[in-house]
Amino acid sequence: MTKNSLHALFDLTGRTAIVTGGTRGIGLAIAEGLVDCGANVVVASRKAEACAAAADKLQALGGGRAVGVPTHLGNLDAIDGLVNATVAEFGGIDMVVNNAANALSLPLGEFTAEAWSKSFSVNLQGPVFLVQAALPHLRNSGHASILNVVSAGAFIYSPATSMYSAAKAAMVSFTRSMAAEFAPQRIRVNALAPGSVDTDMARANPPEFIEVMKSAALLKRIAEATEMVPPALLLLSDAGSFITGQTIIADGGMVAR
């Protein structure tokens, strides 16, 4: 393999990706990586101003084009609108990155129906129905790839996060099922399971809990959001052309303990 052929594996020029939760944290970092590789990116998040700011930042990178489409993943009509807006802007869809999440935390025994609905509508229902809505366009891609951003919490216990973790574990299962059912249509489906990452969500925790998160990993630190970009690009690009139905756990050794 030559240097040029290696670079070509990560070349996403002319391809289009939807990145949910793409205005900050891991989602924005992945969106930046995609644009740097030449992809056109649609970032989706609830707030219109955040979508516009993220799109401007991505556009300034000078790679692929970027637009923002305000979308609430708990609203099925909004999901259809996101897909339609993407196709209207770029003509098709080659990649879907299901990154949006609701990290609502409640201990077992204190669940409410409202909290349950909020958690599972964004963490499970939204991603599954987004893939379903995008499926006709992914079939036409020839290079289609779906990346479900889950969590190391799908594999281990963490206090008060069982709703979130259960939804992410379900997405791991859906990842395998999608990979099997979509393989004849040349659509690859994989998952990325981050551990503790330095995002707004993580920084909202008390300092002592952040120290607990650091100590839980074998590497004794939390990740930068940019450290999730290389495995994401592997799974989304032709570099991962023979990888499907898999979950890469990028957690600094948390699950390994």
C-alpha positions as CSV (number, residue, x, y, z in Angstrom):
1,M,0.0,0.0,0.0
2,T,1.4,3.4,-1.0
3,K,1.0,6.6,0.9
4,N,-1.5,7.9,-1.6
5,S,-3.6,4.8,-1.5
6,L,-3.6,5.0,2.3
7,H,-4.8,8.6,2.2
8,A,-7.5,7.7,-0.4
9,L,-9.1,5.3,2.1
10,F,-10.0,8.3,4.3
11,D,-11.0,10.5,1.4
12,L,-14.7,11.4,1.8
13,T,-14.9,14.0,-1.0
14,G,-18.4,14.2,-2.5
15,R,-20.0,12.1,0.3
16,T,-22.7,13.5,2.6
17,A,-23.1,12.8,6.4
18,I,-25.8,13.6,8.9
19,V,-24.3,14.2,12.4
20,T,-26.9,14.5,15.2
21,G,-25.8,16.3,18.3
22,G,-23.2,17.8,16.0
23,T,-22.9,21.3,17.5
24,R,-20.6,20.5,20.4
25,G,-18.5,17.8,22.1
26,I,-18.0,14.5,20.3
27,G,-20.5,15.2,17.6
28,L,-18.8,18.5,16.6
29,A,-15.4,16.8,16.7
30,I,-16.6,14.0,14.4
31,A,-18.2,16.6,12.1
32,E,-14.9,18.5,11.9
33,G,-13.1,15.3,11.0
34,L,-15.6,14.5,8.3
35,V,-15.3,18.0,6.7
36,D,-11.5,17.8,6.9
37,C,-11.8,14.5,4.9
38,G,-13.9,16.3,2.2
39,A,-17.4,15.3,3.2
40,N,-20.4,17.5,3.2
41,V,-21.9,17.6,6.6
42,V,-25.4,18.4,8.0
43,V,-25.2,19.0,11.7
44,A,-28.5,18.6,13.6
45,S,-29.3,19.8,17.1
46,R,-32.3,21.3,18.9
47,K,-31.2,24.9,18.9
48,A,-31.1,26.8,15.6
49,E,-28.4,29.2,16.7
50,A,-26.1,26.4,17.7
51,C,-26.7,24.7,14.4
52,A,-25.8,27.9,12.5
53,A,-22.7,28.5,14.6
54,A,-21.4,24.9,14.1
55,A,-22.1,25.1,10.4
56,D,-20.1,28.3,10.1
57,K,-17.2,26.8,12.0
58,L,-17.2,23.7,9.8
59,Q,-17.5,25.7,6.6
60,A,-14.4,27.7,7.7
61,L,-12.3,24.6,7.7
62,G,-12.2,24.6,4.0
63,G,-13.0,21.0,3.3
64,G,-16.5,19.8,2.5
65,R,-19.6,22.0,2.8
66,A,-21.7,22.2,6.0
67,V,-25.2,23.3,6.9
68,G,-27.2,23.1,10.1
69,V,-30.7,21.8,10.4
70,P,-32.4,22.3,13.8
71,T,-33.9,18.9,14.8
72,H,-35.3,17.3,17.9
73,L,-34.6,13.6,17.7
74,G,-37.6,12.9,19.9
75,N,-39.9,14.3,17.2
76,L,-40.4,11.8,14.3
77,D,-41.7,14.5,12.0
78,A,-38.5,16.5,12.6
79,I,-36.5,13.4,11.7
80,D,-38.2,13.2,8.3
81,G,-37.6,16.9,7.8
82,L,-33.9,16.4,8.6
83,V,-33.5,13.7,5.9
84,N,-35.5,15.8,3.4
85,A,-33.4,18.9,4.0
86,T,-30.2,16.9,3.6
87,V,-31.2,15.4,0.3
88,A,-32.5,18.8,-0.9
89,E,-29.1,20.4,-0.1
90,F,-26.7,17.7,-1.2
91,G,-28.6,15.2,-3.3
92,G,-28.2,12.2,-1.1
93,I,-27.0,10.6,2.1
94,D,-23.9,8.4,2.5
95,M,-23.3,8.4,6.2
96,V,-25.4,8.8,9.4
97,V,-23.8,9.5,12.7
98,N,-26.2,8.9,15.5
99,N,-24.6,11.0,18.3
100,A,-27.4,13.0,19.9
101,A,-28.1,11.9,23.5
102,N,-30.1,12.7,26.6
103,A,-28.1,11.9,29.7
104,L,-31.0,12.2,32.1
105,S,-30.1,10.4,35.3
106,L,-32.4,8.9,37.9
107,P,-31.8,6.1,40.4
108,L,-33.7,2.9,40.0
109,G,-37.0,3.1,42.0
110,E,-37.4,6.8,41.1
111,F,-38.3,6.7,37.4
112,T,-41.2,8.7,36.0
113,A,-43.0,8.1,32.8
114,E,-41.9,11.5,31.6
115,A,-38.3,10.8,32.2
116,W,-38.5,7.4,30.6
117,S,-40.1,8.9,27.5
118,K,-37.5,11.7,27.2
119,S,-34.6,9.3,27.6
120,F,-35.7,6.6,25.2
121,S,-37.2,8.9,22.6
122,V,-33.8,10.6,22.0
123,N,-31.4,7.8,22.9
124,L,-33.1,4.9,21.1
125,Q,-36.2,5.8,19.1
126,G,-34.7,8.8,17.4
127,P,-31.6,7.0,16.1
128,V,-33.5,4.0,14.9
129,F,-36.1,6.0,13.0
130,L,-33.4,8.3,11.6
131,V,-31.7,5.3,10.0
132,Q,-35.1,4.1,8.7
133,A,-35.8,7.5,7.2
134,A,-32.4,7.7,5.6
135,L,-32.4,4.1,4.3
136,P,-33.7,4.7,0.8
137,H,-30.8,7.2,0.2
138,L,-28.2,5.0,1.9
139,R,-29.1,2.2,-0.5
140,N,-28.1,4.4,-3.4
141,S,-24.8,5.4,-2.0
142,G,-22.4,2.6,-2.8
143,H,-20.3,3.7,0.2
144,A,-22.9,3.8,2.9
145,S,-21.9,3.7,6.6
146,I,-23.9,4.2,9.8
147,L,-22.2,5.0,13.1
148,N,-24.1,4.7,16.3
149,V,-22.3,6.6,19.1
150,V,-23.2,4.6,22.2
151,S,-21.4,4.5,25.5
152,A,-19.1,2.4,27.6
153,G,-22.0,2.5,30.0
154,A,-23.7,0.0,27.8
155,F,-21.3,-2.6,29.2
156,I,-20.7,-1.6,32.8
157,Y,-22.7,-0.2,35.8
158,S,-22.7,3.4,36.7
159,P,-24.9,4.9,39.5
160,A,-28.2,6.5,38.4
161,T,-27.6,6.0,34.7
162,S,-29.5,2.8,34.0
163,M,-32.1,4.4,31.6
164,Y,-29.3,6.0,29.5
165,S,-27.2,2.8,29.7
166,A,-30.1,0.6,28.7
167,A,-30.9,2.7,25.7
168,K,-27.2,2.6,24.6
169,A,-27.1,-1.2,25.1
170,A,-30.2,-1.5,23.0
171,M,-28.4,0.5,20.3
172,V,-25.5,-1.9,20.4
173,S,-28.0,-4.7,19.7
174,F,-29.7,-2.6,16.9
175,T,-26.2,-2.1,15.4
176,R,-25.7,-5.8,15.0
177,S,-29.2,-6.3,13.6
178,M,-28.8,-3.4,11.2
179,A,-25.4,-4.7,10.1
180,A,-26.9,-8.1,9.3
181,E,-30.0,-6.9,7.5
182,F,-28.4,-4.1,5.6
183,A,-25.3,-5.9,4.5
184,P,-26.9,-7.2,1.2
185,Q,-27.5,-3.5,0.4
186,R,-23.9,-2.6,0.9
187,I,-24.6,-0.6,4.0
188,R,-22.1,-1.0,6.9
189,V,-23.3,-0.4,10.5
190,N,-21.0,0.0,13.5
191,A,-20.9,1.6,16.9
192,L,-18.5,3.7,18.9
193,A,-18.6,3.4,22.7
194,P,-16.7,6.3,24.3
195,G,-15.9,6.3,28.0
196,S,-15.6,9.5,29.9
197,V,-14.9,12.4,27.6
198,D,-14.2,16.1,28.3
199,T,-17.5,17.5,27.1
200,D,-20.0,20.0,28.5
201,M,-22.0,17.0,29.7
202,A,-19.0,15.7,31.7
203,R,-18.0,19.1,33.0
204,A,-21.4,19.6,34.5
205,N,-20.5,16.9,37.1
206,P,-19.0,17.9,40.5
207,P,-15.2,17.9,40.5
208,E,-15.0,14.9,42.8
209,F,-17.1,12.9,40.3
210,I,-14.8,13.9,37.5
211,E,-11.9,12.5,39.5
212,V,-13.8,9.2,40.0
213,M,-14.3,9.1,36.2
214,K,-10.6,9.5,35.7
215,S,-9.7,6.8,38.2
216,A,-12.1,4.4,36.6
217,A,-10.0,4.2,33.4
218,L,-6.8,2.3,33.2
219,L,-5.2,5.3,31.6
220,K,-6.3,7.4,34.6
221,R,-7.7,10.3,32.6
222,I,-10.7,11.3,30.6
223,A,-10.5,11.6,26.8
224,E,-10.6,14.7,24.7
225,A,-13.5,14.8,22.2
226,T,-10.9,14.8,19.3
227,E,-9.7,11.3,20.5
228,M,-13.1,9.9,19.3
229,V,-12.5,11.2,15.7
230,P,-9.9,8.5,14.5
231,P,-12.1,5.5,15.3
232,A,-15.1,7.3,13.9
233,L,-13.4,8.0,10.6
234,L,-12.1,4.4,10.4
235,L,-15.7,3.1,10.7
236,L,-17.2,5.7,8.4
237,S,-14.6,5.7,5.6
238,D,-13.4,3.1,3.1
239,A,-10.6,2.3,5.6
240,G,-13.2,0.3,7.5
241,S,-14.7,-1.3,4.3
242,F,-14.6,-4.8,5.8
243,I,-15.9,-3.8,9.3
244,T,-19.6,-4.1,10.1
245,G,-21.6,-5.1,13.1
246,Q,-18.8,-4.1,15.5
247,T,-18.5,-1.8,18.5
248,I,-15.2,-0.1,19.2
249,I,-14.9,0.7,22.9
250,A,-12.7,3.9,23.2
251,D,-12.7,4.3,27.0
252,G,-9.2,4.3,28.2
253,G,-9.6,0.9,29.6
254,M,-12.7,1.4,31.7
255,V,-14.6,-1.7,30.5
256,A,-11.4,-3.8,30.6
257,R,-11.3,-3.3,34.4
